Amino acid sequence: MTGRIVPLLLALPLSLRWGACTGTSVPHDPPANVADAALLGDVERRSFQYFWDLADPRTLLVPDRAPTPSFSSIAAVGFGLTAYGIGAERGYVTREQAAGRTLATLRSLLAMKQGPEPRGVSGYKGFFYHFLDMRTAERFQTVELSTVDTSLLMAGVLFAQSYFDRGDPTGPPSAPRPSSSTSAWTGPGSRRGRRRSAWAGRPRKVSIPMIGKGTTRR
């Protein structure tokens, strides 16, 4: 299994090629009063715009913070993938726009270089570095490979896979073909027995704190 790189990214639903998504908005309980509704609506819209407006136009990476200059957090990219579908549901963008941004983000992730080199790569054996340069998508300084943040990214990928689940011809004309591969990541410290995994690691230097059964081990 070693050497396989994020096969889940290849397991995209075929309907993403058409930019489809679920048909009806998900109902949610209204706030208790008008003031609460206005506040929550503003926070929700601003939260969406953070991901939509600040993603790098070439790499589609999302910054770790704003407004000061920042590297990207790979977890923030996963949150962005979720935000795009929510934005479509709320009417902030069209479904076609959300599908296009999602597809472009996934293609960018697939194109990022992986390898054991300490520089010039985005990850290793399917895991991404915690922080990446916004413009080059390469490892930021000497940060660690992060199982936690890669998992948060994959949560966004899974959301996109389940949300864009219909075949309406409303999106981009082509997309990565889906794969029957199941999700499987192999990398430094990714498997430490049946119920624990490394918190993070580096090529040729496995470890950093270990976590298992809800406790942290060093």
ABEGO torsion letter per residue (X at the ends): XBGBBGAAAABBBAAAAAGBBBABBBBBBBBABAAAAAAAAAAAAAAAAAAAAABBAAAGBBBABOABBBBBBAAAAAAAAAAAAAAAAAGABBAAAAAAAAAAAAAAAAABBBEABABGBABBGGBBBABBBAAAGBBBEABBBBAAAAAAAAAAAAAAAAABABABBABBABBBBBBABBBBBBBBGABBEAABBBABBBBGBBEEBBBBGGBBBX
